[in-house]
């Protein structure tokens, strides 16, 4: 489904105002048009489309009520004023939605310490190159005054035999991501099939959600992730339910945590092919 273009978003808004018998004044309509274009231009994969527009309409209606109730002679005001949405009512919606961004500078000491750990490891040239490019990009964002927190979906797949450094690298990367301000806590929450999958219907979603909540602001490291799909979702296997829960939360909580799925190369190839959503959610594959 394609995103609505600004003209369609405005049309949805006007229909919604009419439904509530509200009169959007010309100045207010101009503000709304400009803000919808701005929202469309800066949209991400979490862009709200019609849901966002309906929320704007409801909030502007509430702002109108608050504005009028401040009037000492509110009972004497003409009835038509209680149906007029002004420029102020619409503009206030977007002011209220401006969340203060935390100014978190790069923790240079933690970054240097973590990079030294990474560089001490033999090989892994692709990982080291990716990390260095990411650090440059984050520094550029910060120089431009852009927010970097929760802006980089870095879900990754690590493939390799036992002892090749998958968990070690994930732990170092979590510290690097914390140092440059991409995630808040930078812990590595290690899980496997046993910690995610329950024994009966409904239990798996609860267990998996609890681990994801624990990983908020950190990295969720799923060891031997292929074990979740090894049974092909048949019989009484609940691995499929765990995968579906993880995929949904990766989308709903985009940028709030990072998932690293690890395992043997051939098994991880089968894992990614087991569910159409897996390939699209994982941004990087490192062998």
C-alpha positions in Angstrom: 0.0 0.0 0.0 1.4 3.4 -1.0 1.6 6.4 1.3 -1.0 9.1 0.7 0.4 12.2 -1.0 -0.1 15.6 0.7 -3.2 16.5 -1.4 -4.9 13.2 -0.4 -3.9 13.8 3.3 -5.5 17.2 3.2 -8.6 15.8 1.6 -8.9 13.2 4.4 -8.5 16.0 6.9 -11.2 18.1 5.3 -13.6 15.1 5.3 -12.9 14.5 9.0 -13.5 18.2 9.9 -16.8 18.1 8.0 -17.8 14.9 9.7 -17.4 16.7 13.1 -19.2 19.8 11.6 -16.1 21.9 12.1 -15.2 24.9 10.0 -11.5 25.0 9.1 -10.7 28.7 8.6 -8.5 29.6 5.5 -5.5 30.6 7.6 -5.7 27.3 9.5 -6.0 25.4 6.2 -2.8 27.0 4.9 -0.9 26.0 8.0 -2.3 22.4 7.7 -1.3 22.2 4.1 2.3 23.3 4.8 2.6 20.9 7.8 1.3 18.0 5.8 3.8 18.6 3.0 6.6 18.8 5.6 5.5 15.6 7.2 5.3 13.9 3.8 8.8 15.0 2.8 10.4 13.8 6.1 8.4 10.6 6.3 10.0 7.3 7.4 8.7 3.8 7.3 6.6 4.6 10.4 4.7 7.5 8.6 1.2 7.5 10.0 -0.8 8.5 6.8 -4.6 8.7 7.5 -4.1 7.8 11.2 -1.8 10.8 11.6 -4.3 13.1 9.9 -7.2 12.0 12.0 -5.1 12.6 15.1 -4.3 16.1 13.9 -8.0 16.9 13.5 -8.9 15.6 16.9 -6.0 17.5 18.6 -6.9 20.7 16.8 -10.5 20.3 18.0 -9.3 19.8 21.6 -7.0 22.9 21.2 -10.0 24.9 20.1 -12.0 23.8 23.2 -9.1 24.7 25.5 -8.7 28.1 23.9 -12.3 29.0 24.2 -12.6 27.8 27.8 -9.9 30.3 28.8 -12.4 33.1 27.9 -14.0 34.6 31.0 -17.3 35.0 29.3 -17.3 31.6 27.6 -21.1 31.1 28.1 -21.8 34.3 26.1 -19.7 33.4 23.1 -21.6 32.8 19.8 -22.2 29.2 19.0 -20.4 29.3 15.7 -17.1 30.0 17.5 -17.3 26.4 18.9 -17.1 25.1 15.4 -14.2 27.2 14.1 -10.7 25.8 13.9 -8.2 28.6 13.8 -4.6 28.9 12.7 -3.5 28.8 16.3 -5.4 25.5 17.0 -3.7 23.7 14.1 -0.2 25.2 14.7 -0.4 24.2 18.4 -0.8 20.5 17.4 2.6 20.5 15.8 4.2 22.5 18.6 2.9 20.0 21.2 4.3 17.1 19.1 7.8 18.5 19.1 9.5 16.3 21.6 12.7 17.7 23.1 15.7 15.8 21.7 18.3 14.6 24.1 21.7 16.2 23.4 23.9 13.1 23.9 27.5 13.7 22.7 29.7 10.8 21.5 31.3 9.1 24.5 34.8 9.3 23.1 36.4 7.2 25.9 33.9 4.3 25.5 34.1 4.6 21.7 38.0 4.4 21.6 38.0 1.5 24.1 35.4 -0.4 22.1 37.1 0.2 18.8 40.4 -1.0 20.3 38.6 -4.2 21.2 37.2 -4.6 17.8 40.5 -3.9 16.0 42.3 -6.4 18.2 40.3 -9.2 16.6 41.8 -10.8 13.5 40.0 -10.4 10.2 36.4 -9.1 10.2 37.3 -6.4 7.7 33.7 -5.9 6.5 32.5 -5.4 10.1 35.2 -2.9 10.8 34.6 -1.0 7.6 30.8 -0.8 8.3 31.4 0.4 11.9 33.9 3.2 10.7 31.4 4.4 8.0 28.6 4.4 10.6 30.7 6.5 13.0 31.4 9.0 10.3 27.7 9.2 9.4 26.7 9.7 13.1 29.2 12.5 13.5 27.9 14.2 10.4 24.3 13.9 11.7 25.3 15.5 15.0 27.2 18.3 13.3 24.1 19.0 11.3 22.0 19.1 14.5 20.0 15.9 13.6 18.8 13.4 16.1 20.6 10.1 15.9 18.8 8.2 18.7 16.6 5.4 17.3 17.3 6.5 13.7 19.4 3.6 12.6 17.8 0.2 12.2 20.9 -2.0 12.3 19.3 -5.4 12.6 21.9 -7.9 11.5 22.6 -11.6 10.8 25.9 -13.0 11.9 26.9 -16.3 10.3 29.8 -18.5 11.2 30.9 -21.7 12.9 31.3 -21.9 16.8 34.2 -19.9 18.1 34.4 -17.4 15.2 33.6 -14.4 17.4 29.9 -13.8 16.7 28.9 -13.2 20.4 32.1 -11.3 21.1 31.6 -8.9 18.1 27.9 -8.4 19.0 28.9 -7.4 22.6 31.5 -4.9 21.2 29.1 -3.5 18.7 26.5 -2.9 21.5 29.1 -0.8 23.3 30.0 1.1 20.1 26.3 1.8 19.4 25.9 3.2 23.0 29.0 5.3 22.7 27.8 7.0 19.5 24.3 7.5 20.9 22.3 5.2 18.5 21.0 3.2 21.5 20.6 4.1 25.1 21.9 1.3 27.3 24.2 -0.8 25.1 23.7 -4.1 26.9 23.7 -7.4 25.0 20.7 -9.5 25.9 21.5 -13.1 24.9 18.6 -15.4 24.2 18.1 -18.7 22.4 15.1 -20.8 21.4 14.5 -22.0 25.0 14.2 -18.4 26.3 11.8 -17.4 23.6 9.5 -20.4 22.9 6.8 -21.6 25.3 5.3 -25.0 25.8 1.7 -24.1 25.0 -0.4 -21.7 22.8 0.0 -18.1 23.8 3.0 -18.6 26.1 5.6 -17.9 23.4 4.3 -14.5 22.5 4.5 -13.5 26.2 8.0 -14.9 26.7 9.3 -13.3 23.5 7.8 -10.0 24.3 9.3 -10.0 27.7 12.8 -10.5 26.3 12.3 -7.8 23.7 11.1 -5.4 26.5 14.3 -6.3 28.4 16.4 -5.5 25.2 14.9 -2.0 24.8 17.7 0.5 24.2 20.1 -2.5 23.8 20.9 -5.4 21.4 18.9 -8.6 21.4 21.3 -11.4 20.4 19.5 -14.5 19.3 22.0 -17.4 19.3 21.3 -20.3 17.0 18.3 -18.4 15.6 17.6 -21.0 13.0 16.3 -23.3 15.7 13.2 -21.1 15.7 12.3 -22.2 12.2 13.9 -25.6 12.1 10.6 -27.4 12.4 9.0 -25.5 9.6 6.2 -24.3 11.8 4.5 -27.7 11.8 3.0 -29.7 14.6 3.1 -28.3 18.0 6.2 -26.1 17.4 5.8 -22.5 18.6 9.1 -21.2 17.0 7.0 -19.7 14.2 5.0 -17.7 16.8 8.3 -16.4 18.3 9.5 -15.2 14.9 6.2 -13.5 14.1 6.3 -11.7 17.5 9.9 -10.6 16.9 9.1 -9.3 13.4 6.1 -7.3 14.6 8.0 -5.7 17.4 10.9 -4.9 15.1 8.4 -2.9 13.0 6.4 -1.4 15.9 9.5 -0.5 18.0 11.7 0.5 15.0 15.0 2.0 16.2 14.3 1.2 19.9 16.4 -1.9 20.0 18.7 -3.8 17.6 18.4 -7.6 16.8 21.4 -9.7 15.9 20.5 -13.2 14.8 23.4 -15.6 14.8 24.1 -19.2 13.6 25.8 -21.5 11.2 25.9 -20.2 7.6 23.7 -22.9 5.9 21.2 -22.9 8.8 20.9 -19.1 8.8 20.2 -19.1 5.0 17.3 -21.5 5.7 16.2 -19.3 8.6 16.0 -16.2 6.4 14.0 -18.1 3.8 11.5 -19.5 6.4 9.5 -16.3 6.7 9.2 -13.6 4.0 9.5 -10.8 6.6 12.9 -11.9 7.8 14.9 -10.9 4.8 13.3 -7.4 4.7 13.8 -6.8 8.4 17.5 -7.6 8.6 19.6 -4.8 7.1 23.1 -6.5 7.2 24.5 -10.0 6.9 28.0 -10.6 8.1 29.9 -13.9 7.7 
